[in-house]
Structure formats: C-alpha cells, structure tokens
Amino acid sequence: MRQLRDGATRNIAIPFLDLAAMHAEVCAQVNASWQRIIQRADFVGGSDVEDFEHAWAAYCDRRYAVGVGNGTDALQLALQALGIGHGDEVIVPANTFVATAEAVVAAGAIPRFVDVDPDTLVVSAGLIEAAVTARTAAVIAVHLYGQPADMDAIGRVAQRAKLAVVEDAAQAHGATWRGRKAGSLADVGCFSFYPGKNLGAFGDAGAVVTDDSAIAERVRSLADHGRSPRSKYIHDLVGVNSRLDALQAAVLLAKLVRLDAWNAARRRIAHLYRVGLAPTAVRPVKIAEGVCSAFHLFVIRTHDRDGLRAALASRHIATGIHYPLPCHKQSGLRSFADEPLPVAEQAAQEILSLPMFPHMTAEQVKEVCGAIAQVSTGKDEMRGHAG
Ligand SMILES: *Cc1c(COP(=O)(O)O)cnc(C)c1O
C-alpha cells in the first residue's frame, strides 16, 4: 500500500511519482553529508550552501545563484529585487501553479492574468503583448510542465514595452530553449526544489539565478532580513527570512549530478508515451520546435477526462490534474481577473497528468498506454479534436 498525495490509500500498480527510487541513489552521500553538517552544527549558510549555489549557477549558465527557502519566495524576492511592487502590474499566465500569482501579490504588485497557447498550454508573446498596459512592469514566463516558453519572442515584446522578464522555471530544471538553459533566458530565473520537482530537496528549498550582480545581492539581502553584506546587524532593506539551509543544500548537491540522467530518462518515457498513445484518442500536449522539455509532467488532453481518470484509478494507475482550477478562478485571486480566459478554462476540463518519473519502466508506460487504449475506444475521435 502506498500513501497518495490526496491522503487516500489503495493498492497502486503504477504510482504517479516514485521519489524513493531517486532517494536510494543518493542516500549514502546524503547520510555522509548530513553527519558532517550535524557535527559542525553549521545549519544555515556555510560551505554546502555556497557549493550548491556555485554548482547551480554553473548548471544554469548564469553568473549568480542565490538559495532561498522555496520557489514562491524566489519569485517574490526576484520581483522585489527588480524594483517591482505597489501599483505595478505583472503579467502571469492563468494556467500555472497558484504560487506564480501569489508571489506577485506578496510583492505588493497586481497580477494580470493572460490565456495560454492552445497547443502547448504555455504563455505566448502575443498573449503577453495584448495584455500590456501603462502600468505593466514585468511578465512572469512560466515554463509549464517542463516546457520553456518562446523566450525570444517574449524578450522582444518585453523590450518594446520595457518590461522586466522573470522565468518561473519551477518545473523546468535542465530544460532548454534553442539550446539555452531554462533560468538563463531572461533577467531572472526562479526555481523551486520542492521534493516532487525534477530537482527536489528533502523539504522546501528554492533559488534565484541571474547574471546581474545587483539583483543577486538584493535577493540575498531580502532573503536574509534585508541584512547589509557589510554587517550582521545592519539592515538596509525590510526583507524576510527565506534562506536555503545546509541540510537541503547537501541533498541538492547529491542529486544535481544525476539531474541530466534523470531528465534524459523522463524524455525517453515521454517518447514512449507519444508512440504508445498515437493510436488512441487522447492528445499529448504539444512540445514546440526548439524546446527540450524537462518533462516534469506528461500531460494529455481528452474530452472525458474524469471518466478516463476514474478508469485508470480502477486499474491502479495514479494520475494528477495540473491544474483543475485556473488561477484567475481561485477565490483568493478572482478579484484580479477581469475577463474569461477560454483556452485555460477549457484545458482545465481536459488535462490529465500521467505517471512520470525517471525510474518508470518501459513496461509501466506500455501498461498505461494499453489501459488508455482500452478505455478511450474512439469516443473522442467521433467528437473531433477541436477546442
Ligand atoms: C512548485 C511551483 C512553484 C512554487 O514553488 P514552492 O517551492 O512550492 O514554493 C511556483 N511555480 C510553479 C510553476 C511551480 O510548479
């Protein structure tokens, strides 16, 4: 028996995600590092945090990485470090984890929701440009499901409209856009290392990456009580407490050397899914030209999503929905939404995330595809693929 995220317990032949297999690979190294950290009693900051920050900046092809407490804080502090706050509008796609919009509100700014591309479900430059007003100060490009947005086109729009661009790369560790790494495609890149992400800690953690030393310094200060780099009890800014701790940094260091292999395994699984699902009526979300997705999630669309989900559950195949309610429909954020966003709203009814994790076997993928073929016997084809 396994514990599901929603708290239900049942026999699962194929889990949605298998963190234990990843942890088995790093367990010995993490144990050794944690013993060393416990002996030194050096829990906040210290050499593991510095080593991870250097390694993560290098991995992302950026000059600076600043470890923070989680991905939501990474976004909030990045916006604040860019000088964005009260009265500023920040463009955010409606189809994302709620944290993207939450961080805008936490920074004191106003989220302006835009729709997403009907094929990729990722935000596009055209949708952003149409939402720019005199008060727009920034856009957060979310690399949803592991697929980077079209950052060249978004960069051009941002330049024309003088917007700062923040990447929400919380689902896109190691993904590339035209050969360049997610996190290196705009002014600032933000990552979450929540346990279920492609690079996950044993708890909450996050990072901000940038090539701009002033932004890096401001994020570091804001994340550490606005502390001056010159003196421990001099506070230049009003900040927060959102630091990466040494125990988590040690986990991330141990996992980072395996990230590329794990992402490659995810891409192989995605390929097997595409081939295996081709004869069925369900449609995988498209991956754009020039994108190398990190496949944090493998998302398909189907008209009878809830029926398919229930049928797979009865075959002990776990699935997820990312996300069942778009951000602009969430009670806490509805006051910021002024118009319907039909693509995101329709997608929320049709999307289903299939099991996806690096240690998933080809047999398991085959079993999922076989079950989908059995369940969706052509009834979607008859209704057509529009919408
Ligand atoms: C996970 C996630 C976040 C938030 O990260 P936390 O570490 O949970 O705060 C933000 N944006 C997206 C797209 C995410 O998937």
PDBQT file of the ligand as one rigid body, heavy atoms in Angstrom, charges set to zero:
ROOT
HETATM    1  C1  LIG A 401       6.217  24.415  -7.433  1.00  0.00    +0.000 C 
HETATM    2  C2  LIG A 401       5.948  25.643  -8.187  1.00  0.00    +0.000 A 
HETATM    3  C3  LIG A 401       6.090  26.924  -7.602  1.00  0.00    +0.000 A 
HETATM    4  C4  LIG A 401       6.301  27.153  -6.131  1.00  0.00    +0.000 C 
HETATM    5  O1  LIG A 401       7.387  26.529  -5.562  1.00  0.00    +0.000 OA
HETATM    6  P1  LIG A 401       7.375  26.217  -3.981  1.00  0.00    +0.000 P 
HETATM    7  O2  LIG A 401       8.774  25.751  -3.752  1.00  0.00    +0.000 OA
HETATM    8  O3  LIG A 401       6.361  25.168  -3.754  1.00  0.00    +0.000 OA
HETATM    9  O4  LIG A 401       7.085  27.486  -3.279  1.00  0.00    +0.000 OA
HETATM   10  C5  LIG A 401       5.925  28.039  -8.408  1.00  0.00    +0.000 A 
HETATM   11  N1  LIG A 401       5.615  27.921  -9.705  1.00  0.00    +0.000 NA
HETATM   12  C6  LIG A 401       5.433  26.714 -10.297  1.00  0.00    +0.000 A 
HETATM   13  C7  LIG A 401       5.094  26.674 -11.745  1.00  0.00    +0.000 C 
HETATM   14  C8  LIG A 401       5.579  25.541  -9.555  1.00  0.00    +0.000 A 
HETATM   15  O5  LIG A 401       5.383  24.368 -10.138  1.00  0.00    +0.000 OA
ENDROOT
TORSDOF 0
